Amino acid sequence: MKREYPRLAGILVHGSVARGEPGPFSDIDLVGITSERKKPAEFSYFDSDFYVGVGFLSVSELEKELTDPKTFFWARGSAKATRILYDPKRILRRILIHGKNARPSNQILEKSLWDDYHNIIEYSGKLRNGWLKRDEYLTRYSARVIAQHVERAIIALNDLSVISENYVWDQVLNARKRPKHLGSDYPLTLGIKGTRDNEMVYRSAMRLCRETLRLVRAEFGEKAKQPRFLTLLGEPLEKHGL
């Protein structure tokens, strides 16, 4: 990479290789960091039997990940589990040290939880439509999206650093602040525990919606500042069929 792209500001390696726990079929995730807006195209190749994926980010994009509510908790976790392979001006070292120690602002928390709260309500409606129409695909798809937003809400409420998608479900299930029936409802709703019983998925997803929305209200209701979010938090769940 240094030979092909001599103007790179640095090179990082992500994933299981960076964490020192690769499996026999793990790939290698490399990221080239540029100091310019224009980036090279992503590419991949095989090095012997190893699949190598190469992506590119600008320095500003790497820094922005730690201020974006949608990426903050993943970016902070990544900063803790990423290895620097090349960093001649120590730019990446500075960004990653800051990232490892970053704390979410109230604004980041509010934007993240607002988005999840809204989407859980929206997809609970799609879930009920799917159930009424006996549309198994719509029911299960809606349940999965709900589980993903529940996951994000729990990550935000517990200030978790997501190190890898391989571990996120375990971090969520063991979080201190979580819905009462998360242990049974989350695996079914997300689809990581299989069942042919569509009604079981539907009922688990509906309960997960109710319990998560109540949890967000209880844990963040008094900290919310945005008028529209406050209005949404104040609406009875029965209004949304929950």
Contacts in CASP RR format, 6 or more apart in sequence:
PFRMAT RR
TARGET T0000
AUTHOR 0000-0000-0000
METHOD contacts of the structure
MODEL  1
MKREYPRLAGILVHGSVARGEPGPFSDIDLVGITSERKKPAEFSYFDSDF
YVGVGFLSVSELEKELTDPKTFFWARGSAKATRILYDPKRILRRILIHGK
NARPSNQILEKSLWDDYHNIIEYSGKLRNGWLKRDEYLTRYSARVIAQHV
ERAIIALNDLSVISENYVWDQVLNARKRPKHLGSDYPLTLGIKGTRDNEM
VYRSAMRLCRETLRLVRAEFGEKAKQPRFLTLLGEPLEKHGL
1 8 0 8 1.000
1 11 0 8 1.000
1 30 0 8 1.000
1 32 0 8 1.000
1 54 0 8 1.000
1 86 0 8 1.000
2 8 0 8 1.000
2 11 0 8 1.000
2 86 0 8 1.000
5 32 0 8 1.000
5 34 0 8 1.000
5 40 0 8 1.000
7 34 0 8 1.000
7 35 0 8 1.000
7 36 0 8 1.000
8 32 0 8 1.000
8 33 0 8 1.000
8 34 0 8 1.000
8 86 0 8 1.000
9 33 0 8 1.000
9 34 0 8 1.000
9 35 0 8 1.000
9 59 0 8 1.000
9 87 0 8 1.000
9 89 0 8 1.000
9 91 0 8 1.000
9 92 0 8 1.000
10 32 0 8 1.000
10 33 0 8 1.000
10 84 0 8 1.000
10 85 0 8 1.000
10 86 0 8 1.000
10 87 0 8 1.000
10 88 0 8 1.000
10 91 0 8 1.000
10 92 0 8 1.000
11 30 0 8 1.000
11 31 0 8 1.000
11 32 0 8 1.000
11 33 0 8 1.000
11 84 0 8 1.000
11 85 0 8 1.000
11 86 0 8 1.000
11 87 0 8 1.000
12 18 0 8 1.000
12 30 0 8 1.000
12 31 0 8 1.000
12 32 0 8 1.000
12 33 0 8 1.000
12 82 0 8 1.000
12 83 0 8 1.000
12 84 0 8 1.000
12 85 0 8 1.000
12 92 0 8 1.000
13 28 0 8 1.000
13 29 0 8 1.000
13 30 0 8 1.000
13 31 0 8 1.000
13 82 0 8 1.000
13 83 0 8 1.000
13 85 0 8 1.000
14 29 0 8 1.000
14 30 0 8 1.000
14 31 0 8 1.000
14 78 0 8 1.000
14 81 0 8 1.000
14 82 0 8 1.000
15 26 0 8 1.000
15 29 0 8 1.000
15 81 0 8 1.000
15 82 0 8 1.000
15 164 0 8 1.000
16 22 0 8 1.000
16 23 0 8 1.000
16 26 0 8 1.000
16 164 0 8 1.000
16 166 0 8 1.000
17 26 0 8 1.000
17 28 0 8 1.000
17 29 0 8 1.000
18 29 0 8 1.000
18 81 0 8 1.000
18 82 0 8 1.000
18 83 0 8 1.000
19 81 0 8 1.000
19 163 0 8 1.000
19 164 0 8 1.000
27 50 0 8 1.000
27 51 0 8 1.000
27 52 0 8 1.000
27 53 0 8 1.000
28 47 0 8 1.000
28 50 0 8 1.000
28 51 0 8 1.000
28 52 0 8 1.000
28 53 0 8 1.000
29 53 0 8 1.000
30 52 0 8 1.000
30 53 0 8 1.000
30 54 0 8 1.000
30 55 0 8 1.000
30 85 0 8 1.000
31 54 0 8 1.000
31 55 0 8 1.000
31 56 0 8 1.000
31 57 0 8 1.000
32 54 0 8 1.000
32 55 0 8 1.000
32 56 0 8 1.000
32 57 0 8 1.000
33 56 0 8 1.000
33 57 0 8 1.000
33 58 0 8 1.000
33 59 0 8 1.000
33 62 0 8 1.000
33 91 0 8 1.000
33 92 0 8 1.000
34 40 0 8 1.000
34 56 0 8 1.000
34 57 0 8 1.000
34 58 0 8 1.000
34 59 0 8 1.000
35 58 0 8 1.000
35 59 0 8 1.000
35 91 0 8 1.000
36 58 0 8 1.000
37 58 0 8 1.000
37 60 0 8 1.000
39 56 0 8 1.000
39 57 0 8 1.000
39 58 0 8 1.000
40 56 0 8 1.000
41 56 0 8 1.000
42 53 0 8 1.000
42 54 0 8 1.000
42 55 0 8 1.000
42 56 0 8 1.000
43 53 0 8 1.000
43 54 0 8 1.000
43 55 0 8 1.000
44 51 0 8 1.000
44 52 0 8 1.000
44 53 0 8 1.000
44 54 0 8 1.000
45 52 0 8 1.000
45 53 0 8 1.000
45 54 0 8 1.000
46 52 0 8 1.000
59 91 0 8 1.000
59 95 0 8 1.000
62 92 0 8 1.000
62 95 0 8 1.000
63 95 0 8 1.000
65 71 0 8 1.000
65 72 0 8 1.000
65 74 0 8 1.000
65 75 0 8 1.000
66 72 0 8 1.000
66 75 0 8 1.000
66 76 0 8 1.000
66 79 0 8 1.000
66 95 0 8 1.000
66 98 0 8 1.000
66 99 0 8 1.000
66 102 0 8 1.000
67 108 0 8 1.000
68 75 0 8 1.000
69 107 0 8 1.000
69 108 0 8 1.000
69 109 0 8 1.000
69 111 0 8 1.000
69 112 0 8 1.000
69 115 0 8 1.000
70 112 0 8 1.000
70 115 0 8 1.000
72 102 0 8 1.000
72 104 0 8 1.000
72 108 0 8 1.000
72 112 0 8 1.000
73 104 0 8 1.000
73 112 0 8 1.000
73 155 0 8 1.000
73 156 0 8 1.000
73 159 0 8 1.000
73 160 0 8 1.000
73 161 0 8 1.000
73 162 0 8 1.000
74 162 0 8 1.000
75 99 0 8 1.000
76 99 0 8 1.000
76 100 0 8 1.000
76 102 0 8 1.000
76 161 0 8 1.000
76 162 0 8 1.000
77 100 0 8 1.000
77 161 0 8 1.000
77 162 0 8 1.000
77 163 0 8 1.000
78 162 0 8 1.000
78 163 0 8 1.000
79 95 0 8 1.000
79 96 0 8 1.000
79 99 0 8 1.000
79 100 0 8 1.000
79 102 0 8 1.000
80 100 0 8 1.000
80 161 0 8 1.000
80 163 0 8 1.000
81 163 0 8 1.000
81 164 0 8 1.000
82 96 0 8 1.000
84 92 0 8 1.000
84 93 0 8 1.000
84 96 0 8 1.000
87 93 0 8 1.000
103 159 0 8 1.000
104 112 0 8 1.000
104 156 0 8 1.000
104 159 0 8 1.000
106 223 0 8 1.000
106 225 0 8 1.000
109 156 0 8 1.000
109 220 0 8 1.000
109 223 0 8 1.000
110 220 0 8 1.000
110 223 0 8 1.000
110 224 0 8 1.000
110 225 0 8 1.000
110 226 0 8 1.000
110 229 0 8 1.000
112 152 0 8 1.000
112 153 0 8 1.000
112 156 0 8 1.000
113 153 0 8 1.000
113 156 0 8 1.000
113 157 0 8 1.000
113 216 0 8 1.000
113 220 0 8 1.000
114 224 0 8 1.000
114 226 0 8 1.000
114 229 0 8 1.000
114 232 0 8 1.000
115 149 0 8 1.000
115 152 0 8 1.000
116 149 0 8 1.000
116 150 0 8 1.000
116 152 0 8 1.000
116 153 0 8 1.000
116 156 0 8 1.000
116 216 0 8 1.000
117 153 0 8 1.000
117 213 0 8 1.000
117 216 0 8 1.000
117 229 0 8 1.000
117 232 0 8 1.000
117 233 0 8 1.000
118 232 0 8 1.000
119 145 0 8 1.000
119 146 0 8 1.000
119 149 0 8 1.000
120 146 0 8 1.000
120 149 0 8 1.000
120 150 0 8 1.000
120 153 0 8 1.000
120 209 0 8 1.000
120 212 0 8 1.000
120 213 0 8 1.000
121 209 0 8 1.000
121 213 0 8 1.000
121 232 0 8 1.000
121 240 0 8 1.000
121 242 0 8 1.000
123 142 0 8 1.000
123 145 0 8 1.000
123 146 0 8 1.000
123 149 0 8 1.000
124 142 0 8 1.000
124 146 0 8 1.000
124 205 0 8 1.000
124 206 0 8 1.000
124 209 0 8 1.000
124 240 0 8 1.000
124 241 0 8 1.000
124 242 0 8 1.000
125 142 0 8 1.000
125 240 0 8 1.000
125 241 0 8 1.000
126 138 0 8 1.000
126 141 0 8 1.000
126 142 0 8 1.000
126 145 0 8 1.000
127 138 0 8 1.000
127 139 0 8 1.000
127 142 0 8 1.000
127 143 0 8 1.000
127 146 0 8 1.000
127 202 0 8 1.000
127 205 0 8 1.000
127 206 0 8 1.000
127 209 0 8 1.000
128 206 0 8 1.000
128 241 0 8 1.000
129 135 0 8 1.000
129 138 0 8 1.000
130 138 0 8 1.000
130 139 0 8 1.000
130 142 0 8 1.000
131 139 0 8 1.000
131 198 0 8 1.000
131 202 0 8 1.000
136 198 0 8 1.000
139 198 0 8 1.000
139 201 0 8 1.000
139 202 0 8 1.000
140 191 0 8 1.000
140 198 0 8 1.000
140 201 0 8 1.000
142 205 0 8 1.000
143 188 0 8 1.000
143 189 0 8 1.000
143 190 0 8 1.000
143 191 0 8 1.000
143 201 0 8 1.000
143 202 0 8 1.000
143 204 0 8 1.000
143 205 0 8 1.000
144 189 0 8 1.000
144 190 0 8 1.000
144 191 0 8 1.000
146 189 0 8 1.000
146 205 0 8 1.000
146 208 0 8 1.000
146 209 0 8 1.000
147 186 0 8 1.000
147 189 0 8 1.000
147 190 0 8 1.000
147 191 0 8 1.000
147 205 0 8 1.000
147 208 0 8 1.000
148 190 0 8 1.000
150 179 0 8 1.000
150 182 0 8 1.000
150 186 0 8 1.000
150 189 0 8 1.000
150 208 0 8 1.000
150 209 0 8 1.000
150 212 0 8 1.000
151 168 0 8 1.000
151 169 0 8 1.000
151 172 0 8 1.000
151 186 0 8 1.000
151 190 0 8 1.000
153 212 0 8 1.000
153 215 0 8 1.000
153 216 0 8 1.000
154 160 0 8 1.000
154 172 0 8 1.000
154 175 0 8 1.000
154 177 0 8 1.000
154 178 0 8 1.000
154 182 0 8 1.000
154 212 0 8 1.000
155 162 0 8 1.000
155 168 0 8 1.000
155 171 0 8 1.000
155 172 0 8 1.000
155 175 0 8 1.000
157 175 0 8 1.000
157 177 0 8 1.000
157 215 0 8 1.000
157 216 0 8 1.000
157 219 0 8 1.000
157 220 0 8 1.000
158 175 0 8 1.000
158 176 0 8 1.000
158 177 0 8 1.000
158 178 0 8 1.000
160 171 0 8 1.000
160 172 0 8 1.000
160 175 0 8 1.000
162 168 0 8 1.000
162 171 0 8 1.000
169 186 0 8 1.000
169 187 0 8 1.000
169 190 0 8 1.000
169 192 0 8 1.000
172 178 0 8 1.000
172 182 0 8 1.000
172 186 0 8 1.000
173 182 0 8 1.000
173 183 0 8 1.000
173 186 0 8 1.000
177 215 0 8 1.000
177 219 0 8 1.000
178 215 0 8 1.000
179 185 0 8 1.000
179 186 0 8 1.000
179 208 0 8 1.000
179 211 0 8 1.000
179 212 0 8 1.000
179 215 0 8 1.000
180 211 0 8 1.000
181 204 0 8 1.000
181 207 0 8 1.000
181 208 0 8 1.000
181 211 0 8 1.000
182 208 0 8 1.000
182 211 0 8 1.000
184 204 0 8 1.000
185 204 0 8 1.000
185 205 0 8 1.000
185 207 0 8 1.000
185 208 0 8 1.000
185 211 0 8 1.000
186 208 0 8 1.000
187 193 0 8 1.000
188 194 0 8 1.000
188 195 0 8 1.000
188 200 0 8 1.000
188 201 0 8 1.000
188 204 0 8 1.000
188 205 0 8 1.000
189 201 0 8 1.000
189 204 0 8 1.000
189 205 0 8 1.000
189 208 0 8 1.000
191 201 0 8 1.000
195 201 0 8 1.000
206 242 0 8 1.000
209 242 0 8 1.000
210 237 0 8 1.000
210 242 0 8 1.000
213 237 0 8 1.000
213 242 0 8 1.000
214 237 0 8 1.000
216 233 0 8 1.000
217 233 0 8 1.000
217 234 0 8 1.000
221 230 0 8 1.000
221 233 0 8 1.000
224 230 0 8 1.000
224 233 0 8 1.000
END
